[in-house]
Amino acid sequence: MKISIKTDCKHYRGYKPCGFHKKDKRSCENCSDYERFEKKILIIKLDALGDVLRTTSILPALAKAYPNAHITWITRKNAKELLYKNPFIHRILAVEENYIEFIINEFFDIGICLDADPLSASILSIAKCEQKKGFITNEYGKAVPANKEAEKWWLMGIDDNLKRKNRRTYQEIIYEICGISPPIQRPYLSKEIVNEKLVEQFKIENNIEKYKGKIIGINTGGGKRWQWKKWILDYYVELINELKNNYPNIPIILYGGPEEIDFNDKILKIVGGKVIDTGCQNSLSDFISLVSLSDIFITPDSLGFHISVALNKTTIVLVGPTSPWELDVYSNGDIIYPDLECIACYLNKCDKKPNCMEQITPDRVFGAIQQYL
């Protein structure tokens, strides 16, 4: 007896029955819920958690351009949580785990790599794709554009002068590379990532469960790649004092990562009970859950910034050595940067006095916050 199995159906698993067969024992041959994937799309985005998250903005537009497409996303293991339960992604592969077997064996209609690093570009180079967009590697193992639309982004990556002249957002650039049309969508984070029990417990423990007004979050995290990507300790203290002097009842929540333990401890010792500390050793999912508490989120250009934007919080981002023009708060917040000729220098270290972040004063940030209170 010959049985017809539709292996191109989106519900087909191969190693076990599909959900519909488990439910009512129906046969594959006559199933009314058969859905065929029209296109297979491969996305490669490995580096920097914030970059992985902000790149998810292409997914709704890809789904619109290619209805019924199967999307595979290759990333690093620590970024998989950011893609958890994303309705547009059908499979997530990590470079630290088994992934190369799938890439060598399968065929994709479209392959997209938006990082010009050798590993990411090499993965797209070996992938079997009808179209390749973004970056591949040449015979020297160096990243080069895979399509004409990626050339400008490639040149900006190797020429800081071109990078500083750019006035387009990252999302506008990658939409063009991918060949998809606006409107630009905000990054996507599944609501299921938010641990509601943790959020409610935090509210109860810090006596904010009954507070009905706006809650302000202040994030000090900015990574260690750029010396002055983070804001100034004394400025954080001055801003907190100014907020409490003018709005004594408003809760202020302090955020940071493992690199900010000492920095945040210094703030806490000075301001005392004026802020509620989330700690600096949270897991990624717990950090996301705690960010969800804030209505207004003040942050450097960092993972915290991208999480706040994805959660549709009013986001005030403070920018110095990186490009403020590449960022997008989707009409819900402000991008604050100094009026300096050397802004977006992308220098790891800087000896200028005052430097770019020192020229973003607490009064200026306080004024921006007041607009949303």
C-alpha positions in Angstrom: 0.0 0.0 0.0 1.4 3.3 -1.1 1.0 6.2 1.3 1.3 9.8 0.1 3.2 12.0 2.6 3.4 15.7 1.9 6.9 16.5 3.1 6.6 20.1 1.9 3.8 20.8 4.4 4.7 23.3 7.1 3.2 20.9 9.7 5.3 17.9 8.6 7.9 16.9 11.2 9.3 13.7 9.8 10.4 12.2 13.1 6.9 12.2 14.7 3.3 12.7 13.7 2.1 16.2 13.0 -0.2 17.9 15.5 -3.4 17.3 13.4 -2.7 13.6 13.2 -2.1 13.4 16.9 -5.4 15.2 17.5 -7.8 13.1 15.3 -5.6 10.4 13.5 -6.3 11.9 10.0 -4.3 10.8 7.0 -1.7 13.1 5.4 -3.0 12.4 1.9 -6.5 13.9 2.5 -5.7 16.5 5.2 -7.6 19.8 4.8 -5.0 21.7 6.8 -2.2 21.0 4.3 -0.1 24.2 4.0 2.9 24.3 1.6 5.8 26.6 2.3 6.1 28.7 -0.9 9.6 30.0 -0.1 12.5 29.0 2.1 14.4 32.0 3.6 17.7 31.8 5.5 18.7 34.7 7.8 22.2 34.9 9.4 22.6 37.4 12.2 25.1 36.5 14.9 26.9 39.4 16.5 25.7 41.6 19.4 22.5 40.8 21.1 21.1 44.3 20.4 21.8 43.9 16.7 20.1 40.6 16.6 17.0 42.0 18.3 16.8 45.2 16.1 17.2 43.0 12.9 13.9 41.3 13.7 12.2 44.4 12.3 12.6 42.9 8.8 10.5 39.8 9.6 6.9 41.3 9.2 8.0 42.8 5.9 9.5 39.5 4.7 6.3 37.7 5.6 4.3 40.2 3.7 6.6 40.0 0.6 6.8 36.2 0.7 3.5 34.8 2.2 3.8 31.3 3.5 7.6 31.4 3.7 9.6 29.2 6.0 12.2 31.2 7.8 15.4 29.8 9.4 17.5 32.1 11.5 21.1 31.3 12.4 22.5 33.1 15.5 24.6 32.6 18.5 23.3 30.5 21.4 23.1 33.5 23.8 20.7 35.2 21.4 18.2 32.4 20.9 16.1 33.7 23.8 15.5 37.0 21.9 13.9 35.1 19.1 11.8 32.8 21.3 8.2 32.4 20.2 8.7 34.8 17.3 5.7 33.9 15.0 7.7 34.7 11.8 10.6 32.3 12.6 10.1 28.6 12.1 13.5 27.3 13.1 16.4 28.8 15.1 19.9 27.4 14.7 23.0 28.3 16.8 26.5 28.3 15.5 27.7 26.7 18.8 25.3 23.7 18.1 24.5 21.6 15.1 23.7 23.9 12.2 26.1 23.3 9.4 24.5 19.9 8.5 21.3 21.7 7.7 23.0 24.4 5.6 25.0 21.9 3.5 22.0 19.7 2.8 19.2 22.1 2.2 18.2 24.6 -0.6 16.9 28.1 0.2 15.2 30.5 -2.1 16.7 33.5 -0.4 19.7 33.9 1.9 20.3 37.0 3.9 23.4 37.9 5.9 23.5 41.4 7.3 26.9 41.1 9.1 30.2 41.7 7.2 32.2 39.5 9.6 34.0 36.4 8.2 31.9 33.8 10.0 28.5 35.2 9.1 29.5 35.9 5.5 31.1 32.4 5.1 27.9 30.7 6.3 26.0 32.5 3.5 28.8 31.7 1.0 28.4 27.9 1.6 24.6 28.0 1.8 22.7 26.9 -1.4 20.5 29.8 -2.2 18.9 31.0 -5.4 19.4 34.6 -4.2 21.9 35.9 -1.7 21.6 39.3 -0.1 23.9 41.1 2.3 27.4 39.6 2.6 29.4 36.6 1.5 33.1 35.9 1.6 35.6 35.9 -1.3 38.5 33.6 -2.0 40.5 35.3 0.7 37.9 34.7 3.3 37.0 38.4 3.4 33.5 39.7 3.5 32.2 41.4 0.3 28.7 42.5 -0.8 26.5 39.8 -2.2 24.2 42.2 -3.9 24.4 45.8 -5.1 22.1 47.1 -2.3 24.6 46.0 0.3 27.5 48.0 -1.1 26.7 51.3 0.8 26.5 49.5 4.2 29.7 47.6 3.4 31.6 50.8 2.6 30.3 52.4 5.8 31.7 49.5 7.7 35.2 50.1 6.5 35.2 53.9 6.3 34.3 55.9 9.4 34.0 59.1 7.4 31.1 57.6 5.3 29.6 56.2 8.5 29.4 59.6 10.1 27.8 61.1 6.9 25.0 58.5 7.0 21.6 59.9 7.9 19.5 56.7 7.4 18.4 54.4 10.1 19.8 50.9 10.4 16.3 49.5 9.6 16.0 51.6 6.5 19.4 50.3 5.3 18.6 46.7 5.9 15.2 46.9 4.4 16.9 48.1 1.2 19.5 45.3 1.3 16.7 42.7 1.7 14.6 44.3 -1.1 11.5 44.8 1.2 9.3 47.8 1.4 8.3 50.1 4.2 6.6 50.9 6.6 9.5 50.0 8.9 8.4 47.8 11.7 9.7 47.9 15.3 11.8 45.0 16.5 9.8 42.0 17.9 9.9 40.4 21.3 7.3 37.8 22.3 5.2 38.7 25.3 5.7 35.2 26.4 9.3 36.1 27.3 8.1 38.4 30.1 7.9 36.6 33.4 4.7 38.0 34.9 5.3 36.3 38.2 8.7 38.0 38.5 7.2 41.4 37.6 4.4 41.1 40.1 6.7 39.9 42.9 9.1 42.8 42.1 6.2 45.3 42.4 5.1 43.9 45.7 8.6 43.7 47.2 9.3 47.3 46.3 5.8 48.7 47.1 4.9 49.8 43.6 2.1 47.3 42.8 -0.6 49.9 43.4 1.2 52.8 41.7 -0.8 54.1 38.8 1.5 56.8 37.3 4.5 56.6 35.0 7.5 54.5 36.1 11.0 55.7 35.1 13.7 53.2 34.2 17.4 54.3 34.1 19.8 51.9 32.5 23.5 52.4 32.9 24.6 49.5 30.6 26.5 50.3 27.5 29.1 47.5 27.0 32.8 48.0 27.0 33.7 48.3 23.3 33.6 52.1 23.4 35.0 54.0 26.3 32.4 56.8 26.3 29.3 54.9 25.2 28.1 55.0 28.8 26.9 58.2 30.4 28.6 59.9 33.4 28.2 58.6 37.0 27.7 62.2 38.5 25.2 62.9 35.8 23.1 59.9 36.7 23.1 61.0 40.3 22.1 64.6 39.4 19.3 63.3 37.2 17.9 61.1 39.9 18.0 63.9 42.4 16.3 66.3 40.0 13.6 63.8 39.3 12.9 63.1 42.9 12.9 66.8 43.8 10.2 67.5 41.2 8.3 64.2 41.3 8.9 62.7 44.8 6.4 59.9 44.4 7.5 58.6 41.1 9.3 55.2 41.2 12.7 55.2 39.6 14.2 51.8 38.7 17.9 51.3 38.2 19.1 48.7 35.6 22.5 47.4 34.6 24.5 44.3 33.5 27.4 42.4 35.0 29.8 45.1 33.8 28.0 47.8 35.7 28.1 46.2 39.2 30.6 48.6 40.7 29.2 51.6 38.7 25.6 51.0 40.0 26.9 50.3 43.5 28.4 53.8 43.5 25.1 55.4 42.4 23.2 53.5 45.0 25.5 54.6 47.8 25.0 58.2 46.8 21.3 58.3 46.1 20.2 55.8 48.8 16.6 54.9 48.6 15.7 57.2 45.8 15.9 54.4 43.3 14.8 50.7 43.2 17.6 48.4 42.2 17.1 45.5 39.8 20.6 44.2 40.3 23.2 43.5 37.7 23.2 39.7 37.5 19.8 39.0 35.9 19.3 36.5 33.1 18.4 37.9 29.7 14.7 36.9 30.1 14.6 38.4 33.7 16.2 41.6 32.4 13.6 41.9 29.7 10.8 41.2 32.2 12.1 43.9 34.5 12.5 46.4 31.7 8.8 45.8 30.9 8.0 47.5 34.3 9.2 50.9 33.0 7.1 53.4 31.1 9.9 55.8 30.3 13.4 54.2 29.8 16.6 56.2 29.8 19.6 54.4 28.4 22.8 54.6 26.3 22.8 52.9 22.9 22.8 49.3 24.1 20.9 46.1 24.4 18.7 47.8 26.9 17.8 50.4 24.3 16.7 47.8 21.8 14.7 45.9 24.3 12.9 49.1 25.4 12.1 49.9 21.8 10.9 46.3 21.1 8.6 46.6 24.2 7.2 49.9 22.8 8.4 51.9 25.9 9.0 55.6 25.7 12.7 55.4 25.1 15.3 58.2 25.6 18.6 57.1 24.3 21.9 59.0 25.0 24.4 58.7 22.1 28.0 59.7 21.8 30.6 57.7 19.8 28.1 55.7 17.8 25.7 57.0 15.2 22.5 58.6 16.5 21.1 58.7 13.0 21.0 54.9 12.6 18.8 54.6 15.7 15.0 54.7 15.7 12.6 55.1 18.6 9.5 54.8 16.3 8.1 58.2 17.4 8.0 57.2 21.0 10.9 58.9 22.7 14.0 60.9 22.0 17.5 60.4 20.6 19.8 62.8 22.5 23.3 63.5 21.2 25.7 66.5 21.5 26.3 69.1 18.8 29.8 68.0 18.0 31.6 67.7 14.7 33.2 64.4 15.8 29.9 62.8 16.9 29.7 59.1 15.7 33.5 58.8 15.6 33.4 55.1 16.5 36.7 55.5 18.4 37.2 53.0 21.1 38.9 55.6 23.3 38.9 59.4 23.4 40.9 62.0 25.3 38.8 65.0 24.4 37.6 67.2 27.2 34.8 67.6 27.5 34.0 64.4 25.7 30.7 63.7 23.8 28.8 62.1 26.7 29.9 64.8 29.1 28.1 67.3 26.8 24.8 65.5 27.3 23.8 67.3 30.5 21.3 66.1 33.2 19.2 69.2 32.6 18.8 68.2 28.9 17.8 64.7 29.8 15.4 65.9 32.5 13.7 68.2 30.0 13.2 65.3 27.6 11.7 63.1 30.4 9.3 65.9 31.4 7.7 65.8 28.0 6.4 62.3 28.7 5.3 62.8 32.3 
